[in-house]
Amino acid sequence: MATSEEARDALYELITSEAERVARIEDDELRNESIESLANAYRQVVGDA
C-alpha cells in the first residue's frame, strides 16, 4: 500500500501529464472541456480546499 506521500506524488505526476496532453489540444472548446474535466477530477480527489 502506498504512503500518502507516494500517493500525492503519483497524483501530481498524473495531473501534470494530463495537463500537458490537454495543453496540446488545438480545438478551444474541446480543450476547455478537458480542462474542466481535469479540474473536477482533481477536486474529487483532493477536495475543494
mmCIF file of the N, C-alpha and C atoms, coordinates in Angstrom:
data_MODEL
# 
_entry.id   MODEL 
# 
loop_
_atom_site.group_PDB 
_atom_site.id 
_atom_site.type_symbol 
_atom_site.label_atom_id 
_atom_site.label_alt_id 
_atom_site.label_comp_id 
_atom_site.label_asym_id 
_atom_site.label_entity_id 
_atom_site.label_seq_id 
_atom_site.pdbx_PDB_ins_code 
_atom_site.Cartn_x 
_atom_site.Cartn_y 
_atom_site.Cartn_z 
_atom_site.occupancy 
_atom_site.B_iso_or_equiv 
_atom_site.pdbx_formal_charge 
_atom_site.auth_seq_id 
_atom_site.auth_comp_id 
_atom_site.auth_asym_id 
_atom_site.auth_atom_id 
_atom_site.pdbx_PDB_model_num 
ATOM 1   N N  . MET A 1 1  ? 0.846   -1.186 0.000   1.00 0.00 ? 1  MET A N  1 
ATOM 2   C CA . MET A 1 1  ? 0.000   0.000  0.000   1.00 0.00 ? 1  MET A CA 1 
ATOM 3   C C  . MET A 1 1  ? 0.889   1.246  0.000   1.00 0.00 ? 1  MET A C  1 
ATOM 4   N N  . ALA A 1 2  ? 0.526   2.214  -0.805  1.00 0.00 ? 2  ALA A N  1 
ATOM 5   C CA . ALA A 1 2  ? 1.312   3.443  -0.934  1.00 0.00 ? 2  ALA A CA 1 
ATOM 6   C C  . ALA A 1 2  ? 1.106   4.358  0.265   1.00 0.00 ? 2  ALA A C  1 
ATOM 7   N N  . THR A 1 3  ? 2.170   5.043  0.627   1.00 0.00 ? 3  THR A N  1 
ATOM 8   C CA . THR A 1 3  ? 2.048   6.051  1.674   1.00 0.00 ? 3  THR A CA 1 
ATOM 9   C C  . THR A 1 3  ? 1.313   7.251  1.098   1.00 0.00 ? 3  THR A C  1 
ATOM 10  N N  . SER A 1 4  ? 0.869   8.139  1.974   1.00 0.00 ? 4  SER A N  1 
ATOM 11  C CA . SER A 1 4  ? 0.165   9.322  1.486   1.00 0.00 ? 4  SER A CA 1 
ATOM 12  C C  . SER A 1 4  ? 1.090   10.189 0.633   1.00 0.00 ? 4  SER A C  1 
ATOM 13  N N  . GLU A 1 5  ? 2.372   10.223 0.966   1.00 0.00 ? 5  GLU A N  1 
ATOM 14  C CA . GLU A 1 5  ? 3.323   11.000 0.165   1.00 0.00 ? 5  GLU A CA 1 
ATOM 15  C C  . GLU A 1 5  ? 3.490   10.377 -1.218  1.00 0.00 ? 5  GLU A C  1 
ATOM 16  N N  . GLU A 1 6  ? 3.581   9.050  -1.279  1.00 0.00 ? 6  GLU A N  1 
ATOM 17  C CA . GLU A 1 6  ? 3.699   8.368  -2.569  1.00 0.00 ? 6  GLU A CA 1 
ATOM 18  C C  . GLU A 1 6  ? 2.440   8.577  -3.404  1.00 0.00 ? 6  GLU A C  1 
ATOM 19  N N  . ALA A 1 7  ? 1.293   8.503  -2.757  1.00 0.00 ? 7  ALA A N  1 
ATOM 20  C CA . ALA A 1 7  ? 0.030   8.714  -3.459  1.00 0.00 ? 7  ALA A CA 1 
ATOM 21  C C  . ALA A 1 7  ? -0.064  10.142 -3.978  1.00 0.00 ? 7  ALA A C  1 
ATOM 22  N N  . ARG A 1 8  ? 0.344   11.102 -3.168  1.00 0.00 ? 8  ARG A N  1 
ATOM 23  C CA . ARG A 1 8  ? 0.324   12.507 -3.583  1.00 0.00 ? 8  ARG A CA 1 
ATOM 24  C C  . ARG A 1 8  ? 1.257   12.715 -4.769  1.00 0.00 ? 8  ARG A C  1 
ATOM 25  N N  . ASP A 1 9  ? 2.452   12.128 -4.712  1.00 0.00 ? 9  ASP A N  1 
ATOM 26  C CA . ASP A 1 9  ? 3.411   12.249 -5.812  1.00 0.00 ? 9  ASP A CA 1 
ATOM 27  C C  . ASP A 1 9  ? 2.864   11.626 -7.097  1.00 0.00 ? 9  ASP A C  1 
ATOM 28  N N  . ALA A 1 10 ? 2.223   10.470 -6.966  1.00 0.00 ? 10 ALA A N  1 
ATOM 29  C CA . ALA A 1 10 ? 1.648   9.805  -8.133  1.00 0.00 ? 10 ALA A CA 1 
ATOM 30  C C  . ALA A 1 10 ? 0.518   10.643 -8.726  1.00 0.00 ? 10 ALA A C  1 
ATOM 31  N N  . LEU A 1 11 ? -0.303  11.222 -7.863  1.00 0.00 ? 11 LEU A N  1 
ATOM 32  C CA . LEU A 1 11 ? -1.390  12.078 -8.331  1.00 0.00 ? 11 LEU A CA 1 
ATOM 33  C C  . LEU A 1 11 ? -0.834  13.306 -9.037  1.00 0.00 ? 11 LEU A C  1 
ATOM 34  N N  . TYR A 1 12 ? 0.210   13.896 -8.488  1.00 0.00 ? 12 TYR A N  1 
ATOM 35  C CA . TYR A 1 12 ? 0.843   15.058 -9.113  1.00 0.00 ? 12 TYR A CA 1 
ATOM 36  C C  . TYR A 1 12 ? 1.355   14.699 -10.504 1.00 0.00 ? 12 TYR A C  1 
ATOM 37  N N  . GLU A 1 13 ? 2.011   13.554 -10.626 1.00 0.00 ? 13 GLU A N  1 
ATOM 38  C CA . GLU A 1 13 ? 2.532   13.119 -11.927 1.00 0.00 ? 13 GLU A CA 1 
ATOM 39  C C  . GLU A 1 13 ? 1.400   12.901 -12.928 1.00 0.00 ? 13 GLU A C  1 
ATOM 40  N N  . LEU A 1 14 ? 0.317   12.288 -12.475 1.00 0.00 ? 14 LEU A N  1 
ATOM 41  C CA . LEU A 1 14 ? -0.827  12.047 -13.348 1.00 0.00 ? 14 LEU A CA 1 
ATOM 42  C C  . LEU A 1 14 ? -1.442  13.361 -13.812 1.00 0.00 ? 14 LEU A C  1 
ATOM 43  N N  . ILE A 1 15 ? -1.662  14.273 -12.888 1.00 0.00 ? 15 ILE A N  1 
ATOM 44  C CA . ILE A 1 15 ? -2.250  15.567 -13.236 1.00 0.00 ? 15 ILE A CA 1 
ATOM 45  C C  . ILE A 1 15 ? -1.334  16.332 -14.182 1.00 0.00 ? 15 ILE A C  1 
ATOM 46  N N  . THR A 1 16 ? -0.045  16.308 -13.914 1.00 0.00 ? 16 THR A N  1 
ATOM 47  C CA . THR A 1 16 ? 0.914   17.014 -14.765 1.00 0.00 ? 16 THR A CA 1 
ATOM 48  C C  . THR A 1 16 ? 0.909   16.456 -16.182 1.00 0.00 ? 16 THR A C  1 
ATOM 49  N N  . SER A 1 17 ? 0.949   15.142 -16.316 1.00 0.00 ? 17 SER A N  1 
ATOM 50  C CA . SER A 1 17 ? 0.974   14.553 -17.657 1.00 0.00 ? 17 SER A CA 1 
ATOM 51  C C  . SER A 1 17 ? -0.341  14.804 -18.387 1.00 0.00 ? 17 SER A C  1 
ATOM 52  N N  . GLU A 1 18 ? -1.447  14.745 -17.670 1.00 0.00 ? 18 GLU A N  1 
ATOM 53  C CA . GLU A 1 18 ? -2.740  15.005 -18.297 1.00 0.00 ? 18 GLU A CA 1 
ATOM 54  C C  . GLU A 1 18 ? -2.860  16.477 -18.697 1.00 0.00 ? 18 GLU A C  1 
ATOM 55  N N  . ALA A 1 19 ? -2.373  17.379 -17.864 1.00 0.00 ? 19 ALA A N  1 
ATOM 56  C CA . ALA A 1 19 ? -2.408  18.809 -18.190 1.00 0.00 ? 19 ALA A CA 1 
ATOM 57  C C  . ALA A 1 19 ? -1.561  19.092 -19.429 1.00 0.00 ? 19 ALA A C  1 
ATOM 58  N N  . GLU A 1 20 ? -0.430  18.422 -19.555 1.00 0.00 ? 20 GLU A N  1 
ATOM 59  C CA . GLU A 1 20 ? 0.415   18.596 -20.742 1.00 0.00 ? 20 GLU A CA 1 
ATOM 60  C C  . GLU A 1 20 ? -0.298  18.092 -21.993 1.00 0.00 ? 20 GLU A C  1 
ATOM 61  N N  . ARG A 1 21 ? -1.007  16.987 -21.871 1.00 0.00 ? 21 ARG A N  1 
ATOM 62  C CA . ARG A 1 21 ? -1.765  16.449 -23.002 1.00 0.00 ? 21 ARG A CA 1 
ATOM 63  C C  . ARG A 1 21 ? -2.876  17.421 -23.395 1.00 0.00 ? 21 ARG A C  1 
ATOM 64  N N  . VAL A 1 22 ? -3.610  17.918 -22.406 1.00 0.00 ? 22 VAL A N  1 
ATOM 65  C CA . VAL A 1 22 ? -4.712  18.841 -22.662 1.00 0.00 ? 22 VAL A CA 1 
ATOM 66  C C  . VAL A 1 22 ? -4.202  20.124 -23.317 1.00 0.00 ? 22 VAL A C  1 
ATOM 67  N N  . ALA A 1 23 ? -3.048  20.591 -22.902 1.00 0.00 ? 23 ALA A N  1 
ATOM 68  C CA . ALA A 1 23 ? -2.491  21.829 -23.458 1.00 0.00 ? 23 ALA A CA 1 
ATOM 69  C C  . ALA A 1 23 ? -2.211  21.707 -24.954 1.00 0.00 ? 23 ALA A C  1 
ATOM 70  N N  . ARG A 1 24 ? -2.027  20.490 -25.441 1.00 0.00 ? 24 ARG A N  1 
ATOM 71  C CA . ARG A 1 24 ? -1.739  20.286 -26.870 1.00 0.00 ? 24 ARG A CA 1 
ATOM 72  C C  . ARG A 1 24 ? -3.002  20.201 -27.728 1.00 0.00 ? 24 ARG A C  1 
ATOM 73  N N  . ILE A 1 25 ? -4.170  20.191 -27.102 1.00 0.00 ? 25 ILE A N  1 
ATOM 74  C CA . ILE A 1 25 ? -5.423  20.122 -27.861 1.00 0.00 ? 25 ILE A CA 1 
ATOM 75  C C  . ILE A 1 25 ? -5.634  21.454 -28.573 1.00 0.00 ? 25 ILE A C  1 
ATOM 76  N N  . GLU A 1 26 ? -5.788  21.407 -29.873 1.00 0.00 ? 26 GLU A N  1 
ATOM 77  C CA . GLU A 1 26 ? -5.901  22.637 -30.661 1.00 0.00 ? 26 GLU A CA 1 
ATOM 78  C C  . GLU A 1 26 ? -7.307  23.225 -30.648 1.00 0.00 ? 26 GLU A C  1 
ATOM 79  N N  . ASP A 1 27 ? -8.324  22.397 -30.550 1.00 0.00 ? 27 ASP A N  1 
ATOM 80  C CA . ASP A 1 27 ? -9.706  22.874 -30.548 1.00 0.00 ? 27 ASP A CA 1 
ATOM 81  C C  . ASP A 1 27 ? -10.016 23.531 -29.198 1.00 0.00 ? 27 ASP A C  1 
ATOM 82  N N  . ASP A 1 28 ? -10.328 24.829 -29.222 1.00 0.00 ? 28 ASP A N  1 
ATOM 83  C CA . ASP A 1 28 ? -10.550 25.582 -27.983 1.00 0.00 ? 28 ASP A CA 1 
ATOM 84  C C  . ASP A 1 28 ? -11.656 24.993 -27.123 1.00 0.00 ? 28 ASP A C  1 
ATOM 85  N N  . GLU A 1 29 ? -12.784 24.635 -27.738 1.00 0.00 ? 29 GLU A N  1 
ATOM 86  C CA . GLU A 1 29 ? -13.916 24.115 -26.977 1.00 0.00 ? 29 GLU A CA 1 
ATOM 87  C C  . GLU A 1 29 ? -13.558 22.780 -26.323 1.00 0.00 ? 29 GLU A C  1 
ATOM 88  N N  . LEU A 1 30 ? -12.942 21.898 -27.066 1.00 0.00 ? 30 LEU A N  1 
ATOM 89  C CA . LEU A 1 30 ? -12.544 20.597 -26.523 1.00 0.00 ? 30 LEU A CA 1 
ATOM 90  C C  . LEU A 1 30 ? -11.497 20.768 -25.429 1.00 0.00 ? 30 LEU A C  1 
ATOM 91  N N  . ARG A 1 31 ? -10.539 21.673 -25.641 1.00 0.00 ? 31 ARG A N  1 
ATOM 92  C CA . ARG A 1 31 ? -9.511  21.925 -24.629 1.00 0.00 ? 31 ARG A CA 1 
ATOM 93  C C  . ARG A 1 31 ? -10.150 22.446 -23.340 1.00 0.00 ? 31 ARG A C  1 
ATOM 94  N N  . ASN A 1 32 ? -11.083 23.394 -23.458 1.00 0.00 ? 32 ASN A N  1 
ATOM 95  C CA . ASN A 1 32 ? -11.742 23.937 -22.272 1.00 0.00 ? 32 ASN A CA 1 
ATOM 96  C C  . ASN A 1 32 ? -12.549 22.874 -21.538 1.00 0.00 ? 32 ASN A C  1 
ATOM 97  N N  . GLU A 1 33 ? -13.247 22.011 -22.281 1.00 0.00 ? 33 GLU A N  1 
ATOM 98  C CA . GLU A 1 33 ? -13.990 20.915 -21.657 1.00 0.00 ? 33 GLU A CA 1 
ATOM 99  C C  . GLU A 1 33 ? -13.035 19.960 -20.939 1.00 0.00 ? 33 GLU A C  1 
ATOM 100 N N  . SER A 1 34 ? -11.897 19.696 -21.549 1.00 0.00 ? 34 SER A N  1 
ATOM 101 C CA . SER A 1 34 ? -10.912 18.802 -20.944 1.00 0.00 ? 34 SER A CA 1 
ATOM 102 C C  . SER A 1 34 ? -10.316 19.409 -19.678 1.00 0.00 ? 34 SER A C  1 
ATOM 103 N N  . ILE A 1 35 ? -10.062 20.710 -19.702 1.00 0.00 ? 35 ILE A N  1 
ATOM 104 C CA . ILE A 1 35 ? -9.544  21.394 -18.511 1.00 0.00 ? 35 ILE A CA 1 
ATOM 105 C C  . ILE A 1 35 ? -10.564 21.321 -17.387 1.00 0.00 ? 35 ILE A C  1 
ATOM 106 N N  . GLU A 1 36 ? -11.831 21.566 -17.712 1.00 0.00 ? 36 GLU A N  1 
ATOM 107 C CA . GLU A 1 36 ? -12.885 21.499 -16.701 1.00 0.00 ? 36 GLU A CA 1 
ATOM 108 C C  . GLU A 1 36 ? -12.999 20.093 -16.123 1.00 0.00 ? 36 GLU A C  1 
ATOM 109 N N  . SER A 1 37 ? -12.917 19.089 -16.978 1.00 0.00 ? 37 SER A N  1 
ATOM 110 C CA . SER A 1 37 ? -12.987 17.703 -16.528 1.00 0.00 ? 37 SER A CA 1 
ATOM 111 C C  . SER A 1 37 ? -11.808 17.357 -15.621 1.00 0.00 ? 37 SER A C  1 
ATOM 112 N N  . LEU A 1 38 ? -10.625 17.798 -15.993 1.00 0.00 ? 38 LEU A N  1 
ATOM 113 C CA . LEU A 1 38 ? -9.431  17.558 -15.180 1.00 0.00 ? 38 LEU A CA 1 
ATOM 114 C C  . LEU A 1 38 ? -9.554  18.249 -13.828 1.00 0.00 ? 38 LEU A C  1 
ATOM 115 N N  . ALA A 1 39 ? -10.046 19.477 -13.820 1.00 0.00 ? 39 ALA A N  1 
ATOM 116 C CA . ALA A 1 39 ? -10.229 20.213 -12.567 1.00 0.00 ? 39 ALA A CA 1 
ATOM 117 C C  . ALA A 1 39 ? -11.251 19.519 -11.673 1.00 0.00 ? 39 ALA A C  1 
ATOM 118 N N  . ASN A 1 40 ? -12.329 19.017 -12.253 1.00 0.00 ? 40 ASN A N  1 
ATOM 119 C CA . ASN A 1 40 ? -13.337 18.303 -11.466 1.00 0.00 ? 40 ASN A CA 1 
ATOM 120 C C  . ASN A 1 40 ? -12.765 17.027 -10.863 1.00 0.00 ? 40 ASN A C  1 
ATOM 121 N N  . ALA A 1 41 ? -11.983 16.292 -11.636 1.00 0.00 ? 41 ALA A N  1 
ATOM 122 C CA . ALA A 1 41 ? -11.364 15.067 -11.120 1.00 0.00 ? 41 ALA A CA 1 
ATOM 123 C C  . ALA A 1 41 ? -10.409 15.393 -9.982  1.00 0.00 ? 41 ALA A C  1 
ATOM 124 N N  . TYR A 1 42 ? -9.635  16.459 -10.133 1.00 0.00 ? 42 TYR A N  1 
ATOM 125 C CA . TYR A 1 42 ? -8.705  16.884 -9.081  1.00 0.00 ? 42 TYR A CA 1 
ATOM 126 C C  . TYR A 1 42 ? -9.476  17.224 -7.805  1.00 0.00 ? 42 TYR A C  1 
ATOM 127 N N  . ARG A 1 43 ? -10.568 17.976 -7.946  1.00 0.00 ? 43 ARG A N  1 
ATOM 128 C CA . ARG A 1 43 ? -11.369 18.346 -6.769  1.00 0.00 ? 43 ARG A CA 1 
ATOM 129 C C  . ARG A 1 43 ? -11.942 17.116 -6.072  1.00 0.00 ? 43 ARG A C  1 
ATOM 130 N N  . GLN A 1 44 ? -12.344 16.120 -6.839  1.00 0.00 ? 44 GLN A N  1 
ATOM 131 C CA . GLN A 1 44 ? -12.889 14.901 -6.247  1.00 0.00 ? 44 GLN A CA 1 
ATOM 132 C C  . GLN A 1 44 ? -11.841 14.179 -5.414  1.00 0.00 ? 44 GLN A C  1 
ATOM 133 N N  . VAL A 1 45 ? -10.598 14.247 -5.847  1.00 0.00 ? 45 VAL A N  1 
ATOM 134 C CA . VAL A 1 45 ? -9.530  13.540 -5.146  1.00 0.00 ? 45 VAL A CA 1 
ATOM 135 C C  . VAL A 1 45 ? -9.045  14.320 -3.934  1.00 0.00 ? 45 VAL A C  1 
ATOM 136 N N  . VAL A 1 46 ? -8.814  15.614 -4.088  1.00 0.00 ? 46 VAL A N  1 
ATOM 137 C CA . VAL A 1 46 ? -8.209  16.394 -3.002  1.00 0.00 ? 46 VAL A CA 1 
ATOM 138 C C  . VAL A 1 46 ? -9.186  17.304 -2.281  1.00 0.00 ? 46 VAL A C  1 
ATOM 139 N N  . GLY A 1 47 ? -10.398 17.412 -2.769  1.00 0.00 ? 47 GLY A N  1 
ATOM 140 C CA . GLY A 1 47 ? -11.376 18.285 -2.137  1.00 0.00 ? 47 GLY A CA 1 
ATOM 141 C C  . GLY A 1 47 ? -11.308 19.690 -2.700  1.00 0.00 ? 47 GLY A C  1 
ATOM 142 N N  . ASP A 1 48 ? -12.191 20.528 -2.225  1.00 0.00 ? 48 ASP A N  1 
ATOM 143 C CA . ASP A 1 48 ? -12.305 21.893 -2.739  1.00 0.00 ? 48 ASP A CA 1 
ATOM 144 C C  . ASP A 1 48 ? -11.480 22.890 -1.961  1.00 0.00 ? 48 ASP A C  1 
ATOM 145 N N  . ALA A 1 49 ? -10.587 22.434 -1.123  1.00 0.00 ? 49 ALA A N  1 
ATOM 146 C CA . ALA A 1 49 ? -9.810  23.315 -0.247  1.00 0.00 ? 49 ALA A CA 1 
ATOM 147 C C  . ALA A 1 49 ? -9.044  24.365 -0.934  1.00 0.00 ? 49 ALA A C  1 
# 
